[in-house]
């Protein structure tokens, strides 16, 4: 088995659902950057959803005030 074919098992915890295997010679910095970019995009989606919820809530309160 060559160095490129060797696998390393990494425990990912509850968030990663257990463990995963990567090549021993893998570029771990690239893997870390990819993981962090996923978290930042999730954060942006959460902020966008929060803003839409706040706008919708404001509009509902505004129109129900006018209806009374």
Secondary structure, DSSP 8 states (H G I E B T S, - for coil): --TTT-EEEEEEETTTTEEEEEETT--HHHHHHHHHHHHHHHHHHHHHHHHHHHHHHHHHHHHHHHH-
